[in-house]
């Protein structure tokens, strides 16, 4: 399984960005996809996830500002980020969890920088 992320960039505070991640390879139809982020010197934290059934979960810090969605037919996941803040600056990583316990696939990171 390979994950290709895109959509990062530089934006001013209050602006918006959309991240996309496309999965390819042998993908089981039941899975969880989502995004983590890692700021310099900090641990990688969950931002949002969505199950193949459409259930979502968000970090408290992004609730009401970020929205995650997916297209099961295309094996893609999208993170719409609105009202961005400087503290959202990080490298964002998409991931996919297949049904196999303990297995996780990662995409390459994409940089999001929010200027004040």
C-alpha positions in Angstrom: 0.0 0.0 0.0 1.3 3.4 -0.9 -0.1 6.8 0.2 0.6 10.0 -1.7 -0.2 13.2 0.1 -0.6 16.7 -1.5 -1.8 20.1 -0.8 0.4 21.6 1.9 1.8 25.1 1.6 2.1 28.6 3.2 -1.0 30.5 4.3 -1.8 33.4 6.5 -3.6 33.0 9.8 -7.3 32.7 9.1 -6.8 31.2 5.8 -7.7 27.7 4.4 -5.8 24.8 2.9 -7.0 21.4 1.7 -4.8 18.3 2.0 -5.5 15.2 0.0 -4.1 11.7 0.2 -4.5 8.9 -2.3 -4.0 5.3 -1.4 -3.0 2.7 -3.9 -2.1 -1.0 -3.9 -3.9 -3.8 -2.1 -6.4 -2.0 0.0 -9.0 -3.8 2.1 -12.4 -2.1 1.8 -12.7 -1.8 5.6 -10.1 0.6 6.9 -9.4 3.8 8.8 -7.7 6.8 7.1 -6.7 10.0 8.6 -4.0 12.6 9.4 -1.4 13.2 12.0 0.8 16.2 12.4 4.2 16.9 13.9 5.6 20.2 14.7 9.3 20.7 15.2 10.5 19.2 18.5 7.0 17.8 19.3 5.5 14.3 19.0 3.3 13.3 16.2 -0.4 13.8 17.1 -3.6 12.7 15.6 -5.5 15.4 13.8 -8.5 13.6 12.4 -9.6 10.2 11.2 -12.5 8.7 9.3 -13.6 5.1 9.0 -14.7 3.5 5.8 -18.2 3.7 7.2 -17.9 7.5 7.6 -17.4 7.8 11.3 -15.1 10.7 12.1 -13.0 11.8 15.1 -11.1 15.1 15.6 -8.5 16.4 17.9 -10.0 19.0 20.2 -7.7 21.6 18.9 -9.2 21.4 15.4 -12.8 20.7 16.1 -15.0 23.2 14.2 -12.2 24.3 11.9 -11.1 21.1 10.1 -13.2 18.7 8.3 -12.2 15.2 7.1 -13.9 13.3 4.2 -13.1 10.4 2.0 -14.0 8.8 -1.3 -14.1 5.0 -0.8 -14.3 4.4 -4.5 -11.1 6.3 -5.1 -9.3 5.5 -1.8 -8.7 9.1 -1.1 -9.0 11.1 2.1 -9.2 14.9 2.3 -8.6 17.3 5.1 -10.2 20.7 4.7 -8.6 23.1 7.1 -10.2 26.5 7.8 -9.5 29.3 10.1 -5.9 28.2 10.3 -3.7 29.3 13.2 0.0 29.6 13.5 -0.1 26.7 15.9 -1.4 24.5 13.1 2.0 24.8 11.5 3.4 21.3 11.2 4.2 18.5 8.8 1.0 16.6 8.1 1.1 12.9 7.5 -1.8 10.8 6.1 -2.2 7.2 7.2 -4.2 4.1 6.6 -5.0 1.4 9.1 -6.2 -1.9 7.5 -8.1 -4.4 9.6 -4.9 -6.2 10.6 -4.2 -5.1 14.1 -1.0 -3.2 14.6 -0.4 -2.5 10.9 -0.3 1.1 9.6 0.7 2.7 6.4 2.1 6.2 6.2 2.2 8.7 3.4 5.1 11.2 3.1 4.6 14.3 5.0 3.4 17.6 3.6 4.4 20.9 5.2 1.7 23.3 6.4 2.9 26.7 7.5 0.6 29.3 8.9 2.0 32.8 9.3 0.7 35.3 11.8 
